[in-house]
């Protein structure tokens, strides 16, 4: 028998009391909304369960290591506070000062209701475990694909230059001479020879900033039985990437290519991301700001700019491998405590023909008509 409170409950998500989305409305449950609002709620639910998020940070060996971070520390406010406001798809305005032009929006900005101050800007990637590249492997090798937007690189650059805002000279000292040889940044053959130097400098910047690294990206995982759509019992958890740990996803790939026998022959997306990030930091060291749109648009190297780069589960497994990846801590029975008031009935998932066929094995019964 449901309690009267349960029966009278409006559609909503655990912990999200004040936000710029009205969860009583169906449009707040569309795919693009749900993929950021559900993770924000899950993060609050972890706090409710006295669990901390897995925090991926960079260490002095330039290796990604695992620690933990509470949702209160991550959000920079207690998630149970009535002063917490969830602003989805909003600009994190404290970073505007570093940019020429308007700052792009980010998936979630945590704000204080009383002052309107932005406390934390969060990029969110809700990822399936396993992905297509690891679903046929042993369960201990499962991994998640991450697809990264160009705007995420803008926020990454801002989070790094912020560290040097009061001491530009130290940043200039880290960026040694030689880049005047790049006469045309739009020409691959002019830029490629300098990529190894860019990688070394990005490493030096990271090593000098380890004590100042901050959360950048929230990566909730949802685990299924292989490539089927059926959730396993322990199916949900959250990894938080620091800004410096996140750089390893594309920096390490670019290093591997640079160190290969053939070296870099063309600018692939992960290498282009290295160039974007470096150019943003370089321009900031010179002008105290950078034009993110101009950099991304002009330095496309004949590759679409709809995404910065993508890495498969085989790549991310290296960094995320842990007991939590193998067995997430939140069970599928907990989902009813996160999605509230019949909110699941307002969901509008994509209807993919291949998914429908895959989930309709009776179509291939020889006796079916």
C-alpha positions as CSV (number, residue, x, y, z in Angstrom):
1,X,0.0,0.0,0.0
2,X,1.5,3.3,-1.1
3,X,1.6,6.2,1.4
4,X,-0.5,9.3,0.8
5,X,2.8,11.3,0.2
6,X,3.9,8.8,-2.4
7,X,0.5,8.9,-4.2
8,X,0.5,12.7,-4.2
9,X,4.1,13.0,-5.4
10,X,4.7,14.9,-8.6
11,X,7.2,13.6,-11.2
12,X,10.7,14.5,-10.2
13,X,14.2,13.4,-9.4
14,X,15.8,12.7,-6.1
15,X,17.5,15.7,-4.5
16,X,16.6,18.2,-7.3
17,X,14.3,20.7,-5.6
18,X,15.2,23.9,-7.3
19,X,16.2,24.0,-10.9
20,X,15.5,25.6,-14.3
21,X,13.7,22.4,-15.4
22,X,10.1,21.7,-14.5
23,X,10.0,17.9,-14.1
24,X,6.2,18.0,-14.1
25,X,6.5,18.7,-17.8
26,X,7.2,16.0,-20.4
27,X,9.8,18.2,-22.2
28,X,12.0,18.0,-19.1
29,X,12.3,14.2,-19.6
30,X,13.6,14.2,-23.2
31,X,16.8,12.5,-24.0
32,X,19.0,15.6,-23.9
33,X,17.5,16.7,-20.6
34,X,17.5,13.3,-18.9
35,X,21.1,12.6,-19.8
36,X,22.2,15.5,-17.5
37,X,19.4,15.7,-14.9
38,X,19.4,12.0,-14.0
39,X,23.2,12.0,-13.3
40,X,22.9,15.1,-11.1
41,X,20.2,13.3,-9.1
42,X,22.3,10.2,-8.9
43,X,25.2,12.2,-7.6
44,X,22.9,13.6,-4.8
45,X,21.6,10.0,-4.2
46,X,25.2,8.8,-3.6
47,X,25.6,11.5,-0.9
48,X,22.3,10.3,0.7
49,X,23.7,6.8,0.8
50,X,26.9,8.1,2.4
51,X,28.9,7.1,-0.7
52,X,31.6,9.2,-2.4
53,X,32.1,9.6,-6.1
54,X,35.2,7.9,-7.6
55,X,37.6,10.8,-8.3
56,X,40.2,10.3,-11.1
57,X,43.2,12.6,-10.6
58,X,46.7,13.0,-12.0
59,X,49.7,12.2,-9.9
60,X,53.4,13.2,-10.1
61,X,54.1,10.4,-12.5
62,X,51.5,11.7,-14.9
63,X,49.4,8.7,-14.1
64,X,45.6,8.7,-13.5
65,X,45.0,7.5,-9.9
66,X,41.8,6.9,-8.0
67,X,40.6,8.7,-5.0
68,X,37.2,9.8,-3.8
69,X,35.3,13.1,-3.6
70,X,32.0,13.7,-1.8
71,X,29.1,15.3,-3.7
72,X,29.2,18.2,-1.3
73,X,32.9,18.8,-2.1
74,X,32.2,18.3,-5.8
75,X,29.2,20.6,-5.9
76,X,30.8,23.0,-3.4
77,X,27.6,23.0,-1.5
78,X,25.8,20.4,0.6
79,X,23.4,18.6,-1.8
80,X,20.7,18.7,0.8
81,X,20.9,22.5,1.2
82,X,17.8,24.5,0.3
83,X,20.2,27.0,-1.1
84,X,21.2,24.7,-4.0
85,X,20.0,25.5,-7.5
86,X,20.6,23.2,-10.5
87,X,21.0,25.3,-13.7
88,X,21.2,23.0,-16.6
89,X,22.7,23.9,-20.0
90,X,23.8,27.2,-18.6
91,X,27.0,29.3,-18.9
92,X,29.5,29.1,-16.1
93,X,30.1,32.8,-16.0
94,X,33.2,33.0,-13.8
95,X,35.1,31.7,-16.9
96,X,33.9,34.5,-19.2
97,X,36.8,36.7,-18.1
98,X,39.3,34.4,-19.9
99,X,37.5,34.4,-23.3
100,X,37.1,36.7,-26.3
101,X,33.4,36.2,-27.2
102,X,30.6,34.5,-25.4
103,X,31.3,31.6,-23.2
104,X,29.5,28.4,-24.3
105,X,27.1,26.6,-22.0
106,X,27.9,23.6,-19.9
107,X,25.6,20.7,-18.9
108,X,25.2,21.8,-15.3
109,X,26.0,24.8,-13.3
110,X,25.6,24.5,-9.5
111,X,24.5,27.8,-8.1
112,X,23.7,29.3,-4.7
113,X,20.1,30.5,-4.7
114,X,20.6,33.4,-2.3
115,X,23.4,35.1,-4.2
116,X,23.1,33.5,-7.7
117,X,26.8,32.8,-7.6
118,X,28.1,29.9,-9.8
119,X,29.7,27.3,-7.6
120,X,30.7,24.6,-10.1
121,X,30.4,24.0,-13.8
122,X,30.0,20.3,-14.8
123,X,30.2,18.5,-18.1
124,X,28.2,15.3,-17.9
125,X,28.7,12.1,-19.9
126,X,26.2,9.4,-19.1
127,X,28.0,6.3,-20.5
128,X,27.0,2.7,-21.1
129,X,29.1,-0.2,-19.8
130,X,30.2,-2.1,-21.8
131,X,30.5,-0.3,-25.1
132,X,30.7,-2.0,-28.6
133,X,34.4,-2.5,-28.4
134,X,34.4,-4.3,-25.0
135,X,31.1,-6.1,-24.9
136,X,32.6,-9.3,-26.3
137,X,35.4,-9.3,-23.8
138,X,35.6,-10.8,-20.3
139,X,33.6,-8.6,-17.9
140,X,36.7,-7.5,-16.1
141,X,37.8,-5.7,-19.3
142,X,34.5,-3.8,-19.9
143,X,34.8,-0.1,-20.7
144,X,32.8,2.9,-21.7
145,X,33.0,5.1,-24.8
146,X,33.4,8.8,-24.1
147,X,32.5,11.4,-26.8
148,X,33.8,14.9,-26.1
149,X,32.4,18.2,-27.4
150,X,34.7,21.1,-28.4
151,X,33.0,23.2,-25.7
152,X,34.5,20.8,-23.1
153,X,38.0,21.7,-24.3
154,X,37.1,25.4,-23.8
155,X,36.1,24.7,-20.2
156,X,39.2,22.6,-19.8
157,X,41.4,25.4,-21.0
158,X,39.6,27.9,-18.7
159,X,40.1,25.6,-15.7
160,X,43.9,25.5,-16.4
161,X,44.5,29.2,-17.2
162,X,42.6,30.1,-14.0
163,X,45.4,28.6,-12.1
164,X,47.9,31.1,-13.7
165,X,45.6,34.2,-13.8
166,X,47.6,35.9,-11.0
167,X,51.0,34.7,-12.2
168,X,51.2,34.9,-15.9
169,X,55.0,34.9,-15.8
170,X,55.1,31.4,-14.5
171,X,52.9,30.2,-17.4
172,X,55.1,32.1,-19.9
173,X,58.2,30.4,-18.4
174,X,56.6,27.0,-19.0
175,X,55.9,27.8,-22.7
176,X,59.3,28.0,-24.2
177,X,60.2,29.5,-27.5
178,X,60.0,27.9,-30.9
179,X,56.4,28.4,-31.8
180,X,57.2,31.4,-33.8
181,X,58.2,28.8,-36.4
182,X,54.6,28.0,-36.9
183,X,53.9,30.6,-39.6
184,X,50.4,29.3,-40.3
185,X,48.6,27.4,-37.6
186,X,46.0,26.3,-40.1
187,X,48.5,24.4,-42.1
188,X,49.1,20.8,-40.8
189,X,52.7,20.5,-42.1
190,X,53.6,23.7,-40.2
191,X,52.1,22.5,-37.0
192,X,52.9,18.7,-36.9
193,X,56.6,19.2,-36.2
194,X,55.8,21.2,-33.0
195,X,53.3,18.7,-31.6
196,X,56.0,16.8,-29.5
197,X,56.9,20.2,-27.9
198,X,53.3,21.0,-27.2
199,X,52.9,17.6,-25.4
200,X,56.0,18.3,-23.3
201,X,54.7,21.7,-22.3
202,X,51.2,20.4,-21.5
203,X,52.9,17.8,-19.2
204,X,55.0,20.6,-17.5
205,X,51.9,22.7,-17.0
206,X,50.1,19.7,-15.5
207,X,53.0,18.9,-13.2
208,X,53.1,22.5,-12.0
209,X,49.3,22.4,-11.3
210,X,48.7,19.1,-9.6
211,X,47.8,20.7,-6.3
212,X,45.3,22.9,-8.0
213,X,43.5,20.3,-10.2
214,X,39.7,20.6,-10.0
215,X,36.7,18.4,-11.1
216,X,35.8,18.9,-14.7
217,X,33.6,16.1,-16.0
218,X,31.1,13.8,-14.3
219,X,30.9,10.3,-15.9
220,X,28.0,8.2,-14.6
221,X,28.0,4.6,-15.8
222,X,25.1,2.3,-16.3
223,X,25.9,-1.4,-16.7
224,X,24.1,-4.0,-18.7
225,X,24.4,-7.7,-19.4
226,X,26.9,-7.6,-22.2
227,X,25.4,-5.7,-25.2
228,X,21.8,-6.5,-24.2
229,X,19.5,-3.7,-22.9
230,X,19.0,-5.5,-19.6
231,X,20.5,-3.9,-16.5
232,X,22.6,-5.9,-14.2
233,X,21.7,-5.8,-10.5
234,X,24.6,-3.5,-9.6
235,X,24.3,-1.1,-12.4
236,X,25.0,2.6,-11.5
237,X,27.9,4.6,-10.3
238,X,29.8,7.9,-10.9
239,X,33.3,8.7,-11.8
240,X,34.6,12.3,-11.7
241,X,37.5,13.3,-13.9
242,X,39.7,16.1,-12.7
243,X,40.7,18.6,-15.4
244,X,44.3,17.3,-15.5
245,X,43.3,13.6,-15.4
246,X,41.0,14.3,-18.3
247,X,43.8,15.6,-20.5
248,X,45.3,12.1,-20.5
249,X,42.5,10.8,-22.7
250,X,43.9,12.6,-25.7
251,X,47.4,13.5,-24.6
252,X,48.4,9.9,-24.1
253,X,47.0,8.9,-27.5
254,X,48.9,11.7,-29.2
255,X,52.1,10.6,-27.4
256,X,51.7,7.1,-28.6
257,X,51.3,8.3,-32.2
258,X,54.3,10.7,-31.8
259,X,56.5,7.8,-30.5
260,X,55.4,5.4,-33.2
261,X,57.9,4.5,-36.0
262,X,56.1,6.6,-38.5
263,X,55.4,9.5,-36.2
264,X,52.4,11.8,-36.8
265,X,51.5,11.8,-40.5
266,X,48.2,13.6,-40.2
267,X,46.3,15.5,-37.6
268,X,43.7,13.2,-36.1
269,X,41.1,14.4,-33.6
270,X,43.0,13.6,-30.4
271,X,46.1,15.4,-31.8
272,X,43.9,18.3,-32.9
273,X,42.6,18.5,-29.4
274,X,46.1,18.8,-28.1
275,X,46.7,21.7,-30.6
276,X,43.4,23.4,-29.6
277,X,44.2,23.2,-25.9
278,X,47.8,24.3,-26.3
279,X,46.8,27.3,-28.6
280,X,44.2,28.4,-26.1
281,X,46.7,28.4,-23.3
282,X,49.4,30.0,-25.5
283,X,47.1,32.8,-26.5
284,X,46.1,33.4,-22.9
285,X,49.8,33.6,-21.9
286,X,50.2,36.4,-24.5
287,X,47.0,38.3,-24.4
288,X,45.4,37.3,-21.0
289,X,42.5,35.8,-23.0
290,X,41.8,33.5,-25.9
291,X,39.3,33.4,-28.8
292,X,37.9,29.8,-28.5
293,X,35.6,30.0,-31.5
294,X,38.3,31.3,-33.8
295,X,40.8,28.6,-32.6
296,X,38.2,25.7,-33.1
297,X,36.9,27.0,-36.4
298,X,40.3,27.8,-38.0
299,X,42.2,24.8,-36.7
300,X,39.9,22.2,-38.0
301,X,42.4,20.5,-40.3
302,X,39.7,19.4,-42.7
303,X,37.9,17.4,-40.0
304,X,34.4,18.1,-38.7
305,X,34.2,20.1,-35.5
306,X,31.0,18.5,-34.2
307,X,33.0,16.7,-31.6
308,X,36.5,17.2,-30.3
309,X,37.4,13.5,-30.0
310,X,36.1,10.1,-28.9
311,X,37.7,7.3,-27.0
312,X,36.5,3.7,-26.8
313,X,36.0,1.5,-23.8
314,X,39.3,-0.2,-24.5
315,X,41.0,3.1,-23.9
316,X,39.0,4.3,-20.9
317,X,39.2,1.0,-19.2
318,X,42.9,1.7,-18.6
319,X,42.1,4.7,-16.5
320,X,38.8,3.6,-14.9
321,X,39.7,0.0,-14.1
322,X,38.5,-0.6,-10.5
323,X,36.2,-2.6,-8.3
324,X,33.5,0.0,-8.8
325,X,33.8,-0.4,-12.6
326,X,33.4,-4.1,-12.2
327,X,30.6,-3.9,-9.7
328,X,28.9,-0.5,-9.5
329,X,27.5,0.3,-6.0
330,X,24.0,1.4,-6.9
331,X,21.5,-1.3,-7.6
332,X,18.7,-1.2,-10.3
333,X,16.2,-1.4,-7.5
334,X,17.4,2.0,-6.3
335,X,16.3,3.6,-9.5
336,X,12.7,3.9,-8.2
337,X,14.2,6.0,-5.4
338,X,15.9,8.3,-7.8
339,X,13.1,8.7,-10.5
340,X,10.1,9.8,-8.5
341,X,6.4,10.4,-8.9
342,X,6.0,8.4,-12.1
343,X,8.6,10.4,-13.9
344,X,9.6,7.3,-15.9
345,X,6.2,7.5,-17.7
346,X,7.3,10.9,-19.2
347,X,10.5,9.5,-20.7
348,X,10.7,9.6,-24.5
349,X,13.6,7.4,-25.6
350,X,14.7,7.2,-29.1
351,X,13.0,4.5,-31.1
352,X,15.9,2.9,-33.0
353,X,14.9,0.3,-35.6
354,X,18.0,-1.9,-34.9
355,X,17.2,-1.9,-31.2
356,X,13.6,-2.9,-31.9
357,X,14.8,-5.8,-34.0
358,X,17.3,-6.8,-31.5
359,X,14.7,-6.9,-28.7
360,X,12.2,-8.8,-30.9
361,X,13.7,-12.2,-31.3
362,X,10.3,-13.7,-32.0
363,X,10.5,-12.0,-35.5
364,X,12.9,-14.7,-36.5
365,X,10.9,-17.7,-35.2
366,X,10.3,-19.8,-38.3
367,X,6.7,-20.3,-37.3
368,X,5.9,-16.5,-37.0
369,X,3.7,-15.0,-39.6
